[in-house]
């Protein structure tokens, strides 16, 4: 039985805890406090600036995310894993997609959003955190990275990060969700990705040894650095917006509103990229390239020898132990 990769397990546990704590903090600040609601409200109001220019992209993106597309994507991802003869990976990918989306729907139903007089027009709609559309897109994107062969993971991760970021920003641009809704959804997906990694590692303990594929170091660093830069921009925009939260939204200029909206978009994109980068950093170890059979296990079939029959037709006969007479 394969020994525990302690460092990998601890890292995955840390990612799961970080995603969970991050979600709790986003919910606590942006839902439960007036200041957080105000910051979200200003960013959401700023989406009206330039909406006409991106309306077609936003509509096409959101219209393509549905229960049917989720089911089709899950089947395709599971098929890719099974085609690579990775049953544990197939189950893990389905676990990631199903677990993340079920968690989002449960939390959306049970979380209470207090009416603090911030966004009166949307108060009747109730809670919208976390974003279901963002969860669908991000969970499929991350599962896609998990099942890809090692040589295509780097480019695939870049596409996955862009897709998850586009879906999250689209919900903000369309006015369907506040920035914190999309960020919370991405944190849920990140936590479930870590749990899925732990499941796959546990399922592969029965193998005697593994051969790890090459890590996607450059793409991981690229995604991480770009994502941290985006999050830094989001932090700056959040700081600037915080200076005007006491000002009525209708009194804010276009630059202030656009800065708040851009900051929300940067925060969503940065979280999406960092989530995918965290998965890409360890996927070569979570999903080994080769799992050789245990050399101590007995062979499934007895050895064979190839003979020629009387008509020179090749025949196969099981090799049997020599009789005692032949040994003399």
C-alpha positions in Angstrom: 0.0 0.0 0.0 1.2 3.5 -0.9 2.4 5.6 2.0 0.8 8.9 2.8 2.3 11.9 1.0 2.2 14.0 4.2 3.2 17.3 2.7 0.6 17.1 -0.1 -2.2 16.1 2.3 -1.3 19.0 4.6 -1.3 21.4 1.7 -4.7 20.3 0.5 -6.1 20.5 4.0 -4.7 24.0 4.3 -6.4 25.0 1.0 -9.7 23.5 2.1 -9.6 25.5 5.4 -8.4 28.7 3.6 -11.3 28.5 1.2 -13.8 27.9 4.0 -12.5 30.7 6.2 -12.4 33.0 3.1 -16.0 32.3 2.4 -17.1 32.9 6.0 -15.2 36.3 6.0 -16.7 37.4 2.7 -20.2 36.5 4.0 -19.7 38.1 7.4 -18.4 41.4 5.9 -20.3 41.9 2.7 -23.7 40.5 3.9 -23.8 41.2 7.6 -22.3 44.7 7.8 -23.6 48.0 6.4 -20.2 49.0 5.2 -19.8 45.7 3.2 -23.2 46.1 1.7 -22.4 49.7 0.7 -19.2 48.6 -1.1 -21.1 45.9 -3.0 -23.9 48.3 -3.9 -21.6 51.0 -5.4 -19.8 48.4 -7.4 -23.0 46.8 -8.7 -24.4 50.3 -9.6 -21.3 51.0 -11.6 -22.0 48.1 -14.0 -24.3 50.4 -16.0 -21.3 52.2 -17.4 -20.4 50.7 -20.7 -22.9 47.9 -20.4 -24.1 48.2 -24.0 -20.6 47.4 -25.2 -20.3 44.0 -23.5 -24.0 43.1 -23.4 -23.8 40.5 -26.2 -20.8 38.8 -24.5 -22.5 38.8 -21.1 -25.7 37.4 -22.5 -24.0 34.7 -24.5 -21.9 33.6 -21.5 -24.8 33.5 -19.0 -27.2 31.9 -21.4 -24.7 29.1 -22.0 -24.6 28.3 -18.3 -27.6 26.1 -17.4 -28.5 22.8 -15.7 -28.3 21.1 -19.0 -24.9 22.4 -19.8 -23.7 21.4 -16.4 -25.0 17.9 -16.9 -23.3 17.6 -20.3 -20.0 19.0 -19.0 -20.0 16.6 -16.1 -20.6 13.6 -18.5 -17.8 14.8 -20.8 -15.3 15.4 -18.0 -16.1 12.0 -16.5 -15.7 10.4 -19.9 -12.2 11.9 -20.3 -11.2 10.6 -16.9 -12.5 7.1 -17.7 -10.9 7.1 -21.1 -7.6 7.6 -19.3 -8.5 4.6 -17.1 -8.8 6.8 -14.0 -11.9 5.7 -12.1 -10.9 7.6 -8.9 -10.3 10.7 -11.0 -13.7 10.4 -12.7 -15.5 10.0 -9.3 -13.5 12.9 -7.9 -14.4 15.2 -10.8 -18.1 14.4 -10.3 -17.7 14.9 -6.6 -16.2 18.3 -7.1 -18.9 19.5 -9.5 -21.8 18.1 -7.5 -20.5 19.0 -4.1 -19.7 22.6 -5.0 -23.0 23.3 -6.7 -25.0 21.6 -4.0 -23.2 23.6 -1.4 -23.9 26.8 -3.2 -27.6 26.1 -3.5 -28.0 25.1 0.1 -26.1 28.2 1.3 -28.1 30.5 -1.0 -31.3 29.1 0.6 -30.2 29.3 4.3 -28.2 32.5 4.4 -30.2 35.5 5.6 -29.4 38.9 4.2 -30.4 41.7 6.6 -32.1 44.8 5.2 -29.8 47.6 6.3 -31.4 50.2 4.1 -28.5 50.0 1.6 -30.1 48.6 -1.6 -33.8 49.2 -1.1 -34.8 48.2 -4.6 -33.3 44.7 -4.3 -34.2 44.2 -0.6 -37.2 42.1 -1.5 -35.0 39.7 -3.6 -33.3 38.5 -0.4 -30.0 36.8 -0.4 -28.0 36.2 -3.5 -24.7 34.9 -2.1 -23.1 32.8 -3.5 -23.5 33.0 -7.2 -24.9 29.8 -8.8 -23.8 30.7 -12.3 -20.2 31.3 -11.1 -20.2 28.1 -9.2 -21.3 26.1 -12.3 -18.6 27.7 -14.5 -15.8 27.5 -12.0 -16.5 23.9 -10.8 -16.5 22.7 -14.4 -13.4 24.6 -15.2 -11.4 23.2 -12.3 -12.6 19.7 -12.9 -11.5 20.1 -16.5 -8.0 20.9 -15.3 -8.0 17.8 -13.1 -8.8 15.3 -15.9 -6.5 16.8 -18.6 -3.3 14.9 -19.5 -0.1 16.4 -18.1 1.1 17.9 -21.4 -2.1 20.0 -21.9 -2.7 21.1 -18.3 -0.9 24.4 -18.6 -2.8 25.8 -21.5 -6.0 24.2 -20.2 -5.6 25.9 -16.9 -5.3 29.3 -18.6 -8.5 28.7 -20.5 -10.2 27.4 -17.3 -9.2 30.5 -15.4 -10.4 32.8 -18.2 -13.7 31.0 -18.4 -14.4 31.1 -14.6 -13.4 34.8 -14.5 -15.6 35.6 -17.5 -18.6 33.9 -16.0 -18.2 35.6 -12.6 -17.7 39.1 -14.1 -20.6 38.5 -16.4 -23.0 38.0 -13.5 -21.8 41.4 -12.2 -22.1 43.1 -15.6 -25.6 41.8 -16.1 -26.6 43.0 -12.6 -27.5 39.5 -11.5 -25.0 39.4 -8.6 -22.8 41.6 -6.5 -19.0 41.1 -6.6 -19.0 39.3 -3.2 -21.5 36.7 -4.6 -19.1 35.6 -7.3 -16.0 35.7 -5.0 -17.8 33.5 -2.5 -18.7 31.0 -5.2 -15.1 30.8 -6.3 -14.0 30.2 -2.7 -16.5 27.3 -2.4 -15.1 25.7 -5.6 -11.6 26.1 -4.3 -12.4 24.4 -1.0 -14.2 21.5 -2.9 -11.2 21.2 -5.2 -9.0 20.6 -2.2 -11.4 18.1 -0.8 -11.5 16.3 -4.1 -7.7 16.1 -4.2 -7.8 14.5 -0.8 -10.3 12.0 -2.0 -8.2 11.1 -5.0 -5.0 10.7 -3.0 -6.9 8.4 -0.5 -8.3 6.3 -3.3 -4.8 5.8 -4.8 -3.2 4.6 -1.6 -3.7 1.0 -2.7 -1.1 1.4 -5.4 2.4 0.4 -4.5 4.1 3.3 -6.3 3.5 6.3 -8.6 5.4 8.2 -11.2 4.6 11.9 -11.2 4.3 13.9 -14.3 6.1 17.2 -14.8 4.7 20.2 -12.9 3.3 23.2 -14.8 5.6 25.5 -12.9 5.7 28.4 -15.3 1.9 28.5 -15.9 1.3 28.2 -12.2 3.6 31.1 -11.4 2.1 33.2 -14.3 -1.5 32.6 -13.0 -0.5 33.3 -9.4 1.3 36.5 -10.1 -1.3 37.9 -12.5 -4.1 36.9 -10.0 -2.3 38.6 -7.1 -1.9 41.7 -9.3 -5.6 41.7 -10.0 -6.4 41.3 -6.3 -4.1 44.2 -5.5 -6.0 46.4 -8.0 -9.2 45.2 -6.4 -7.9 46.2 -3.0 -7.0 49.6 -4.2 -10.4 50.1 -5.8 -12.1 48.9 -2.5 -10.0 51.4 -0.6 -11.0 54.3 -2.9 -14.7 53.3 -2.8 -14.7 53.1 0.9 -13.9 56.8 1.0 -17.3 57.6 -0.7 -19.6 55.1 0.8 -21.3 57.8 2.8 -22.1 59.7 -0.4 -25.4 58.9 -2.1 -24.8 56.8 -5.2 -26.7 59.2 -7.4 -24.2 61.9 -6.4 -21.2 59.9 -7.4 -19.4 60.7 -10.7 -18.9 58.2 -13.5 -15.2 57.7 -12.6 -16.0 56.8 -9.0 -18.7 54.3 -10.1 -16.6 52.8 -12.8 -13.6 52.4 -10.4 -15.9 50.5 -8.0 -17.3 48.3 -10.7 -13.8 47.6 -12.1 -12.5 46.8 -8.6 -15.3 44.2 -8.2 -14.4 42.7 -11.6 -10.7 42.6 -10.7 -11.5 40.9 -7.4 -13.6 38.2 -9.2 -11.0 37.6 -11.9 -8.1 37.5 -9.4 -9.9 35.0 -7.2 -10.7 32.8 -10.2 -7.1 32.8 -11.4 -5.8 32.1 -7.9 -8.2 29.2 -7.5 -7.1 27.6 -10.7 -3.4 28.2 -9.9 -3.8 26.5 -6.5 -5.2 23.4 -8.3 -2.5 23.5 -11.1 0.3 23.6 -8.5 -0.5 20.2 -7.1 -2.5 18.3 -9.8 0.6 16.5 -11.1 0.9 14.9 -7.7 -2.8 14.5 -7.0 -3.3 12.8 -10.4 -0.1 10.8 -11.1 0.9 10.2 -14.7 1.6 6.5 -14.2 0.5 4.1 -11.5 2.5 1.0 -12.0 1.3 -2.3 -10.5 2.6 -3.5 -7.2 5.5 -5.9 -8.0 4.7 -7.9 -5.0 1.3 -8.8 -6.3 1.0 -12.2 -8.0 0.6 -12.2 -11.7 -3.0 -12.5 -12.9 -2.2 -15.2 -15.5 0.3 -18.0 -15.6 3.2 -17.6 -18.0 2.7 -18.9 -21.6 4.9 -20.3 -24.3 4.3 -20.1 -28.0 4.6 -23.2 -30.1 4.0 -24.2 -33.7 1.4 -26.8 -34.4 1.6 -29.6 -37.0 0.3 -27.3 -39.7 2.7 -24.5 -38.7 -0.1 -22.6 -37.1 0.9 -20.7 -34.0 -0.6 -22.1 -30.9 -0.4 -21.0 -27.2 0.0 -23.4 -24.3 0.1 -22.6 -20.7 3.5 -23.3 -19.3 3.3 -26.0 -16.6 5.7 -27.1 -14.0 8.0 -29.8 -15.2 7.1 -33.3 -14.0 9.5 -34.9 -11.6 10.7 -37.4 -14.2 11.9 -34.5 -16.4 14.0 -33.1 -13.6 16.1 -36.3 -13.3 
